[in-house]
Amino acid sequence: MLLFLAPQLLAACTLITLSTAQEILNDTAFYGQSPYVEAPIATGLGNWADAYSKAAALVSRMTPEEKVNLTGGQRANNGAAGNILPVPRVAFPGMALADAGQGVRGTDFVSGFPSGLHMGASWNRELEHARATALGAEFKAKGVNVLLGPVVGPLGRIALGGRNWEGFSNDPYLSGALVHETHFIVNEQELNRNPVRSPNATQVIESSSSNLDDKTMHELYLWPFVDAVKAGTGSIMCSYERINNSYGCQNAKTQNGILNTELGFQGFIVSDWGAQHAGVASALGGLDMVMPSGSAFWAGNLTAAVRNGSVPESRLDDMVTRILAAWYQLGQDTNHPTPGFGMPASLTAPHEPIDARDPSARDTILQGAIEGHVLVKNTNSALPLTNPRLLNLFGCDALVPRPNNPSFTGAPRANNSWNLGYSSLDPAVPALLRDIAAEGTVISGGGSGAVTPSYISSPFDAISAFARGKNIALLWDFDNVNTTGAVVGSASACLVFINAWATEFNDRPNLGDSYSDTLVNNIADQCANTIVIIHNAGIRLVDAFYDHPNVTAILYAHLPGQDSGNALVEVLFGQQSPSGKLPYTVAQRAEDYGTLLNPVTPESPYTYFPQDNFAEGGLIDYRAFDALNITPRFEFGFGLSYTTFKYANIKVQDAGLAEAEQYPSEAILPGGRPDLWDVLASVTVEVTNTGTAEAAEIAQLYLTIPNSRINIPSQVRPVGRQLRGFGKESLRPGETCIFSFDLTRRDLSQWDVVAQEWSLERGQYVVEVGSSSRTLPLSGSLSR
């Protein structure tokens, strides 16, 4: 049964609900659930005017066939994920597109950057901007025009989501503050993301449909894309899933209505690889470029559709103009390398190496790796390690990954390895259904967002190098889970390394694994100072060992990239205090995530059209835990430091909220109505380092909007506190910093589904500031 679709979809929903006895075998039952919106013709809004003038001039010189060739990928003699071939007659050199996430995928002489989730845990805008700049420079050096990432969809709705590690956070505000973008929109699970044949091969099982209402769409899932469009992104990738039962890459409501019209997006929409399911429908639905090839539905078919009037020639011109305008807008018409020249077609064949690495980016990569570490337990100041004489190390995650996938015959299962190769992905399906990577430390997830860097600093290598300089003795056992007698009694501490693996193509099987839990508990039974380091590609539960009295510290190390070990040494030995905070909520039990633990699976009568009803509305992650009064193990925004901080003296000032009109009114520019970014209130707080170590603190501001409600099954719930500001500053002992937060009209509004605008409400706005979503010692209010 379909629940809580947008208001205009409820009639169709009712018709389907009345017919549940028979299996639905075709999609006619879903027609109209996602309404058709005509594709707007982009005109070059805002600072895009010059790029559009140049693009329109170039398009006017092209033949229909040349225009069509720009809309679909074709083979080229390079290793890029996709290519648009040159149009020599008009001196257009073509375009190369390459997978991204943690670096340039599928090539050599590149860096391994921290993952999106790792950077989300840093809560550092400036550092993420520096990372993005360095990442973009490496893509340009390889002749890549379009970087296919980073990711803000998924937003982490499903706790076991296989690609959550690619996104920044489970909160839209934090994701938007750090954002670029792919996967527009609600790409929240890997299961059933693509059509497959049914077991009896008589029927196709279509991609899962993400069914959500207009309010949830705008207030949660669309939020970070707005930030990306306002920032000037040139392209956005549409997703595999259906949205309200219309495939994402032909969904006229989301692409034409929301992205191109409401948000004023001036760039182009490119399909995910193989995500196009129709020709005319996708062209009219807002898709501009199809990858990896246009031959299935477009190419000559698109030319014919334009000639016979099925697709207006103005739509084709708009598609090509959008593509070329983005090319001009990003300055790729001058001083840009030949597309794909640094992406060899075969890495094993002789080729001229193109070294994309910039030595000046090394500090950014390392600092990003450091700041994404989150300390969540530190009993008796177990960390930092101060003058240890002997350290015992356990767990295969401490080692550099073995490149040739040697057989792993012990627990938890055979051949359960993390493949270090140019694909960064073991293609064997059984190996993807894994709990952990048992052949070495995890620096990246798997799939198109993965990276194979030029080197990996493993925890063991980095600790060994540090120990040699400090005369620290090391003993280790990386192979055994039953380690009775392995701990030396004189050890200052025992470091246990475990991981939680995830990859594209599959959602995770569990939020923990018995093999790693057993290892931790076995060591803790023998070692009074057991420190657990977890390299995790998403939420990893710790309650199997959290309360063990000998587990003195737990550190979420996430996916730090090439400098994993070097970064860890900085944190473990106190050269820098951990400063990361959790960008998600860690539950005490898997079942605390409720229906948002597992991805949906096909159920009758929708066996062939799986339905994923976002019936929870906006109540995901900390919003759900707060609304349902569930106590987490670690709340969103939580993280410990080697010092302590005191919050004081909150000041909340109205800067125009009381007299502001209910709705914004300025003409749309990229990102929406510009007056949404008018500052209507400001907040300041004082934070003092009251401890003995220099460290960075992340002050977080949460806002409760009056009269804000969510309709969920059988009840109406108020929308509780939402993150609406954060800042990060390093403070010396005794130093005080004033954190300032500006609250914009957008921050203070909720989505009005009737007016189809962001609306300021009458009543009292509650402002709370503190160190996490549940530690908020300061509060104030505003009224309108």
N, C-alpha and C positions, 0 to 999 in steps of 0.2 A: 504494500500500500504506500502511495506517495504522500508525503506530509510536508507542509510548510513551504510550498513553492511560492513564488511571487504572486501577488493578488490576481494578476491577469491570467494566472495558470490554474486557478482553483477549479474552474469548471471542467477543464480537461481531467484534472486529478479526480474529481468526483465520478466522472464516467468510467475511469479505469477501476476505481474502487468497487464499483457495482458489478464488475465482471472479473471475479477472481477464480471462478471454477475452471476455466479453460486456460491452457498455456498460451501465452502471447507469442505468435510466430512471425509477426512482421511489425514494422514500426509505425503503421498507420494510427495505432492507438495513441501515439505520442505527438502527433502533428499539432503544431501550434503552441506547445508548452513553452518553447522559447520563441517569442514573437519575432517576426521579420522586421528589420530596420534597414532602410535603403542606405547604401554606402555613400558617405559624404565625399565631396571632392575637396582634397586638401588645397589650401591656398598660400601656405607659408606664414603661419601665425607667428607673432613674436619675432625672435631673432632668426627665424628660418626664412625670412623674405628673400634675402640674397641667394641662398642656396636654391630656393624654388625658382627664382628667375633664371638661374643658370641651368637647372634641371629641365625646365620647360623648353628652353631654347634647344637643348640637346635632343629632347624627345621629338621636337618638331622636325628634326632632320632624319629621323629613323623611319624605316619601313615597318609595316605591321609585323612581318616575320622577325625583324630585329628586336622589336619591342617584346614580342612573345618570348624570344630567347633569353631576355633578361629576367623573366619571371620563373624560370625553372632551372634547376641544377643540371649539369652535364659533366661527363668524365673529363679529367685533365691529367696531365702527366705530373702529378704531385701527390703528396700524402695528406692533403687537407680533407676534412670531413665532407666538404661540399665546395662546388665551384660554379660561378657564373662566367661563361666564356667571354672573351673580348669581342668587341664590335669594332674591328679595325677601320671600317669606312668612316666612322665618326670619332676615332681615336679614343674609344673607351677601352681601358686595359683589362676589364673583367674584375672579378672579386673572388677571394678565397675565404671560406668559413671554416673555423676549427673549434673543436671541443675545448671547453675550459672548466674551471672550477678551482683547481689548485695549481694550475699552470698550463702550458701548451701541451696538449695531449698528442701522442702518436709521433713524437719526434725526439731528437737528441739535443744536448747542449742547452737545456732549459732548467729553470729553478723549480723546486717543489715548495710552493707557498702553503701556509696554514689553510685549513678548510674554512668554508663559510661559517659553520657552527663554531669552530675554534675562535674566529674573529668576533662572532656574536658574543662569546664568553668574555672577550676583552672589554666590551662596552666602550671602545675607544674610536670615536669618529675619525680623528686625525690619522690614527694609525691605519685604519681601514682605507682611508683615502690614499695614503701613501702606498699601501699594498696594491690597491686597484691601479694606481698610476704605474707602478713597477710591472705589474702583470700586463697591462696594456702595452708597455714598451717592448716586452718580450714577444708579444704577438705581432706587433708591427715589425720587429726585427726579422721575424720569420715570414714576412710578406702576407700576413693574415689581415683581412679587412673587417671581418665580423667575428667577434669573440662570443662564443655560444655560452654565455653565462655572465656573471654568477646567477644564482638561483634565489628567488623569493617564494616560489611555489614548488614544493610544499611549504606550508606554514607550520608543520608539525602537528596537525590535527590528530593523526593516528600515531599513537605512541610507538608502534612497531614499524612505522613507515621506513622503507628501505633507502630513501633519499633525503631523510631529514638532516643528515650531516652536510648536505650541500647548501641548505638554507642557513640563514643567520640566527633565527630565533623562532620560538613559538608565539611571539608577540608581534603584532603588525607595526607598532610604533618603533620598536627597536630595530626590526628588519628594515623599515623604511628609512631610518636614520643612517643605515649602513649600505644602502641598496644600489645594485644595478638590477638586472632582471632576466629571467627566462620563465617559460611555462605559464602563460596567461590562460587560465586562472584555475583555482581549486584543483590542482594536480597533487592530490593528497595521499595516494597509495599507488603501489606498483602492481598489485594483483589486479588482473583484468583491465590493464590500461590499454591493451591492444585487442582487436578481435581475434578469436581463435576458433578452430573447428571444435564442435561438440564431440564427446567421446565416440559417438556412433557415426560421426562424420557426415551427418545428414543436415546439420544446421550450424550456422555461424553464431557463436556467442559474441555479441557486440561488446565494445568497451563499456566499462562501468560508467553510469551517469551520476554526476555530482549534482544533486537536487537541493537548491538552497534559495532562500527568500532574498528579496531585494535589500532589506536592511542589513542582513548578515553579509551579503556580498560587499556592500559599501563600507561598513564599519570595520570589517575584519580582513577579508581576503583581498579586496581591491586597494586597501590603504597603502601598502608599500609600492605598488605599481604607480600610484599617483605621484609619489616622491620621485620615482624613476623618470616619469614623463616630464615632470617639472624640471628635473635636473638636466634634461636634454638628451635622453637616450635616443639612439637612431634606429633601433630595431627591437622588436619583442617577438618571442617565440610562442606560438599557440600550442596547446597541449594535446595529448593523445585522448584524454577522457572526453566523454560527452558532458555537456553542461545543461541541466534541465532537458535532457534527452535530445540535444542537438550537438553533433560533434564540434569540438572546440575550434577547429580550423575552418569551419563553415558556419559558425554561430554568429548570425547577424546582430543579435542583441548585444552580446558581449564585445564583439569586434567593432561593428559599425556604430552601435548605439552608445556603448559605454566608453570604449577606448578612444575611438576616432572622433566622436561627437562631443560627449560629455567632458572628456579629458583633453580634447584638442590635440591628440597625438599626431605629429607630423611625419614621423618616420614610417617604416614598413613592417608588416607582420610576416614572419617567415614560419613555415611549418616545422614542427619537429619531424625527424626523419621517418617518413612513411605515415605521417598523421593525416594526410589528405585522403578523403573518402569519396569525393565527388568533384566534378569539373566546374560546371556552371554554378552550382550551389556555393562552392568555396570562393569563386571569383566574386559573386554577388554578395557573399557573406563577409568580405573584407580581407581575405587572404591575398597577399601581394607576391610572395615568393614561395615556391615549393621545393623541398629538398628530400632526398638527394638528387631526384630527377623529376622533370616535369612531363616525362613521356607517358605516364600512366593515364592522366586525365587532361593535361594541358597540351603543350607543344602544338602540333597541328590541329588538335581538337579545339584549343582555345582560339586559334586563328579562324577556324571555321565558325565558332560560336560568335565571334565578333562580326564576321561577314554576314551571318544569317540573322543577327540582331538579338540572339539569346543573351549575349553580354554586350552592353553598350561600349562603343569605342572609347567613350569618355572614361569608363571604368578601367579599361586597359591602360589608357594614358595616365590615369591616376596611379595605378599600380607601379608603372615604370617611373613616373615622376617621383613618387615617394622613395623608391630605391635609390635613384640618382641624387635626390635632394639630401638624403642621409650621407651619401658618399661625398658630396660637396660640403655639407655642414661640418663634417669631421675633418675636412682638409685633406682628403685622400686623393684629390686631383693633383696635388703638388707634393713632391718629395716623399712619395710613398713607394716602398719596394715593389718589384714585380709580384703580383699576387701568387702566393704559394711557393716562392722561390726557395724558401728555407725549410720546406716540408717535403723531404725526399719521398719518392713513391715507394722505395724499398730501403729500409734502414740497414738491412743486412748486405745490400749491394754497395759497391764503392760509390761514394758521393762526396761532394765538397761540403764539409761541415760548416754550418752557419751558427756561430756561438751567439745566442741571444742574451746571455747573462750579462748583467751590468753590475760590476763590483760595488757601485754606490748603493745598490738595493740590498746588499747583504745585511746591513743593520736593521732595515725594515723587516726583512724576512725573519731574522732572529728575534727581534722584539715582539713581533706578532706571535711567534711561537711561545714566547715567555708569558705574555699577558693573557693567553687563552687558558692557562692552567687555573683550576678552581680548587682551593683547599676547603674541604667540607667537614673535616674532623681533625683536631689537633690537641689531644689530651696531654696535659702536663708539658706543653711546649715541646712535643716530640720533634717537631720541625721548627726552625732549621737545624740540621745536623751540625753540631758544634764540636770540633776536634775529635771526631770518632777515631778509635784505634783499629777496629775491625768491623767490616760490613759483610753480611751474608746476602746474596742476591738469588732470587728464585723466579721462575716463570719464563717461558719462551718469548714473551713479549719484550724482553730486554735485548734481544739479539737483532742484528741486521737480517732482513728477510732473505731467505735462501732463494736464489734466482731460478733454479731449475726444477723447483717443485719436487724434491725427493720425497719418497713415500714416507708418510708419518703413520706408523703402525700402532701407536698407543692411543689412549683415550684423548679426545672424545670420539673421533671417527677418522677413518683412514683418508689420506690424501686431502686433509683439511688445511690447505695452505693459502697464504696470501701471495698471489703470483706477482713477482717483481719482473716485469717485462714491459715492452713498449705499449702493450694494451692495458697494463695494470688491471687485468681482469682474466680470471680463469674461465674459459668459455664452457666448461663442463657444467651442465645444469645441477647435478647433485652437489657439486662443490659450492654452489651459490647458496644452498640451503643450510647455511652454517651458523653456529653460535659464535665461534671465535676463529681467529686466524692463528694457527698453531705452528707456523713456520717462521715466526719473527714478528718484530714490532709493527704496529699498524700506524702509518703516517697519513694514509689517505683511504677513503672508501673506494669502492669499485665502480666501473662503468664509465660513462662519458665524462664525468667530472673528475676522474682520477688523473694522476700524473706520475711519470717516472723521472725523478730528478737525476742530476748528474752525480749526486752522492747522497748517502743517508748517514746522519749521525745517530747511531743507536744509543739507547740508554747505557748499555754495558760498555760500549766504546768510550763514551764521554765520561762516565764515572771512572773507568779505568785510567783515563788520561789525567783526570783530576786527582785521583788517588796517588798516582805516581809522584805528582808534584807536592803532595801533602804527607807522604809517607804513611798512607792509610792501607791496611791490609784488606784484601778481598778474598772471599770464598764464595763459590756459586754452584748451583745445580739447576740447570735449565730444562731438564728432561723428565723429571719424575714428579708425580703428584703425591705419592706416598713417600714422604720425606722424613720418616722417623729416624732420629739420630743425625740428621743432616745439619742441624743448627749447632754451631760452636758456642759453648756456654759463655765465652768471653766477648761475644759479638755486641757491639754498641747498638746495632739496630739490624733488623732483617727487612729488606726491601722486596716486596712481592709484586711482580709485574703481570697484569692480566689485561685482556682487551675485549671489546665487543665490536664485531665486524658487521658491516652493512654494505650493500651494493645496489646499484640500479638493477632492474629486472625482477627483483624479488623483495618482498617485505621481510623483516627479521622474524625468526621463529620464536624468540624469547627476549625478555628484558634482562636476562642473566643466564648463567649456565652452571650446572652442578660441578663440572670439572674445575673451573676457576674458584668457585666457592669452597670446594673441598681443599684445594691447594692453600688458599688463604687460611682456613681454619686449622689445617695441619701445621702450618708454620706458626700460627699464633699460639697453638697449644704448647709449643716448645720455646717460643721467643717472646720475652716480656715487652719488647718494643718493636712491634710489627707495623710497618708502613706500607700501605697498599697504593700502587700507582695504576690507574685505569686509563688505557687509551680507548676511548669510546666514540663510536660513530652514531651517537644518539643517547637516549636515556638508558642508564644502566643501574638497576636496583642493587642495593648494598646491604639490605637487612639480614641476609644470610650470615653476615659476619660483623655488622656494624656494632652490635652490643658486646662482642667478645672483649673482655677486659684488656687483652694484650694487643688488640688492634688500636694503636694509639693515633694513627693519622691515615686519612684517605684523601687522595688527590685525583681529581678528574683531569686527565691530561689531554683529552679530546684527540684531534687529529692535527698534529703540529707541523707536518711537512718535513722538509729535509733536515731541519735543525732540531729535531725532536730531542736527542740526547743532550745537545749543548744547552737547549732551553731548560731542560729538566735539572741539569747541574746548577744553573743559576738559581733556581727556586729551592732545591733541596738543601743547598749549602749556604743559603741566606745572602747570596750576592744581590738578589732582588727579592723583595717580598712578593708572594702571590697577590695579584690584584684583580683576578678574574671573578666574575659572578655568573651564576647559572642563568643561561638564556632559556631555560625550561624548568618545569617542576619535576622533582624526583619523588615518587610515591613510596609509601612503605610496602605496599603490596600491588602486584600487577592489576588486580581487580579494582583497585581504586580509580583506575582510568575508565572504568565502566565500558560503555559501548564504543569508546574511542580508543580501546586497546588494540583491537584487531581490524584489519581491512574487511570490507564487506565481501561476501561470496554470493554467487547467484542462487536465488531461491524462487521457487514456483509462486506465482505464475510468470515470474520474470527471469526464468532460467536463462533465456537467450538475450535478455536485455537487463543486465544487473543494475539494481537501483541502490544508490548510496544517498540516503536521505539525511541531510544535515539538520536533523530535528533538534539538535542541541542549540541551534542558533549561534550566538557568539560565545557560548559557554565552553571554551576549550582551555586547557592548561590551567593556569592559576585562577582564571575567571570561574572555571567550573569548580575547582577545589574550594574557592571562597564561597560561591553560591550554595554549594551542597554541604558546606561545613565539614570538609574532609581535611584532616591534619596530614600534611605531607611529611616525608622524611626531611627533604630540603626544599624550601619554597623557592619560587621564581625570584631571581635577583640575589640569592644568598651566596656568600663566599667569605671565608675567613682571611685574616691577614696576620702578619707577624707583629702587629701593633694594635692599638685600640683607638677609636675615634669617638668624639662627643659632638652631638648635634645640638644647636641652640639658636635662639633669636630668629624665628621665622617672621618674615614680613610679606604680606600679601597686598598688592596694590592694584586697584582697578585702573585700567588704562583705556577705558572706553566701553567696557562690557555693559554697564548699566543702561547706557543710552543707545546701544547698537541696535540696528534693525534686525528683525528675526532672520532674514535670509540674505545671503550675498547677492550682489546685483551687477558686478562688473562683467564686461564681455569676456568670453572664454579665451584663454591663452593656453599653451601647453601646460598641463597639470590641472586645468579647471579654471574656476573663477579666481582671479588674482587676489581679491579681497578676502579670500579664505586664509591668506597668510598675514593679514593685518593683526598686529599684536594688540590684544584687548585686555591683558592682565600680565603682571609680572610678580615673581616670587623670589625672595632671597633668603638664604639660610647661612649660618656660620658652622663650619666643621673644623674641629681642632684635633690634631694628633696628640693623644694623651698618653701614648706609649713611649717605647725607647728605640724604635726602628723607623727609618724613613720608609714610607710606603704610599701607594696611591689608593685613594678612596673613590668609590662610585656612589655619588648621591643620587637618589631616585625620587622623582615626583609622581605621585598617583592622584588622579582626579576622579571624583564621583559627580556625574552630571545629573541634575534634578530631572525627575519625570522620565527617565530613560528606562525602557522596559524591553524584555525579550519574551516573545510568545513561544513557549515550548509545550510539548504534549500535556494537556489537561491543566495547565497553569500559566500564569504570567509572573515572571520574575524580574525584579529590578536589575539593571546593569550595575554591578558594583564598581569598585575602583579599577581604573585603567592607567597604565603607564602613559604619561604625557610629558616626561622630561627626564633627562639624566645628564650628569657631568662627571668627568674624571680628572682629578688633580693629585699630584704627588706632594706630600707634606712631610717636612722634617719634624722630628720630635718637638712638641710644644708649639708648632706653627699652626696658625688659623687661616682658613681660606673662606672667602664669601662665594658661595655658589649662587649663580643667577639663572633663573628660568623664565623664558618668555612663553606665554600661552597665547596661541593664535586663535582666530575665529574657528578654524578647523578643529583645533584641539578641544575647544569648548562646545562643539556642536554634536548633534546626533542626526542621523539621516531620516528625513521626512519622506516616507514612501508615497504619500499623496501629492505633495508639492514637488517631489523629485528634486529636492534641494537639501543642503545642510542647514539645520535649524538650531538657533540659539533658544534655550528654554527659559521660562520664568521660574524663579525659585533660587535656592541656595546651592552653590557649587562648593563642594568640600575638597580642600587641597591637603594632601598629606605628604611628608618628606621623610626619608630615612634610608637605611642601608639595604633593605630588601622589601619585597611585597608584603611581608608580615611584620617587619620591624620598622615602624613608622612613628617615631617619638614626637614629631612636630606636626601640627595641623593648623589650618586657618580656613577661611571661607570667603566667598564672593557672592554677591546677589545681583540678580537682574529682574 
